[in-house]
């Protein structure tokens, strides 16, 4: 049975007493979202009277079997749900949120009607690949109270535990097996997926997977567990599976349990996703086309300091011509500015970037319905440039990710090389 799903767009509202995609938005569902809102560090939505209003975060929230899918959009008219879902998945893949190492996934179709189930599918595919190629073994320390002396004797604990059992020895030994932290993380992620997924095919694959996966000890998995992991030649193949498990078990684990209700949120800030997508697209296309430009994301410079307190300026994207040293700064904003123009704060922010990075050409980059460039300049002369420009670049959203990236590259190149 497929899970119930509500598909909405950014800044849409859900109110009790109404149905969305044939799924009623009930008081119970709202109460679960309210509890999650109060316990979550990140505000994926705002609470309103008898409902919720979503903000700039997109992705999926699953509440007790009901998936609320939040998709990006350019204007309040919304659009085709399937087209925007495919666009979101394509952007996530390009920025590395859907990295896949298993060769079998080259045939993976992205026609899934659920972003969450797609993550589940990718994770299980990765684990299946690890099983086929061979699960690694590692040494671990094990403490045993046994009748023979094998290993090193833990003398203080041996005296305390075996004072009246002189036939026993409490020893510490090294064991070389598959019960280690990598497999414990994977095991807990598989258990979580079994709990949350309502897809029959996913459950069948989990059942087959568990027949070949070793029994491992339980372990409290926290953020520090992942931070301590060190990838080596043997464990590099685990990277994709571990990264997906980290998403599920940490920032997006079901940290709310009230009765039978659990909440899992897999949400992404659309402004950060847009910035990362533009950066990765330009970097990729510069390499493909051997363009004489270097690109850096979040390149910082000193801005203000007093004593030990310092503040920095970090433009979204910093470009430099390798031949003549010309500098360019791009500031990305995911919002529709058609007819409204840029906000004063956006212009002021870009002006500060231009002064500190000495970039005579700068641009605010927005999504749009068509490609367009509007030239503009600040009414201030500097000692290093006759004028400092601030252009408005709108990049038409494309349905084909590869062609869209090529269009983005060409639009930025034309802007930089315009006389």
Number of C-alpha atoms within 10 A of each C-alpha: 7 11 16 16 20 21 17 21 25 23 21 16 16 23 18 16 11 11 13 14 10 10 12 16 18 16 14 11 16 19 14 18 22 17 14 23 18 11 12 14 9 11 15 22 19 15 17 11 8 13 20 21 16 19 18 21 24 25 24 22 23 24 21 18 19 19 21 20 23 26 27 22 23 19 15 11 8 15 14 9 18 14 12 18 22 20 19 20 19 19 21 18 15 19 18 12 16 19 16 18 17 17 11 12 14 9 7 13 8 12 12 15 13 20 20 22 18 18 19 24 18 21 24 21 22 25 24 21 20 17 14 10 10 9 20 17 15 13 13 14 10 11 14 17 16 12 12 11 15 13 15 13 17 16 12 9 13 17 14 10 15 14 11 9 11 11 11 17 24 25 20 17 17 13 13 13 14 19 19 18 19 21 22 20 23 22 21 19 24 21 11 18 23 17 13 21 18 17 14 11 12 16 16 11 14 18 12 11 17 13 9 12 17 15 13 16 11 13 12 8 15 12 11 8 14 17 8 8 12 8 11 9 6 10 13 10 18 21 16 20 25 21 16 20 25 21 16 23 21 14 17 16 18 19 16 18 13 12 6 6 15 19 23 24 23 20 18 16 14 22 16 15 18 20 23 22 20 23 21 20 22 25 18 16 17 17 12 9 10 9 13 12 19 15 17 17 18 14 15 17 14 11 13 10 10 7 5 5 7 10 12 12 17 16 22 20 20 23 21 17 15 12 8 9 10 15 20 21 25 26 21 23 19 20 17 18 17 14 6 7 9 16 9 9 9 13 17 12 13 20 21 14 24 21 13 13 18 17 21 21 21 28 26 20 22 25 21 20 13 10 15 14 17 12 13 14 14 12 8 9 10 11 6 11 13 10 15 22 20 22 19 21 24 23 20 16 19 17 13 11 19 13 11 16 21 15 19 23 20 14 17 18 15 12 18 17 7 7 5
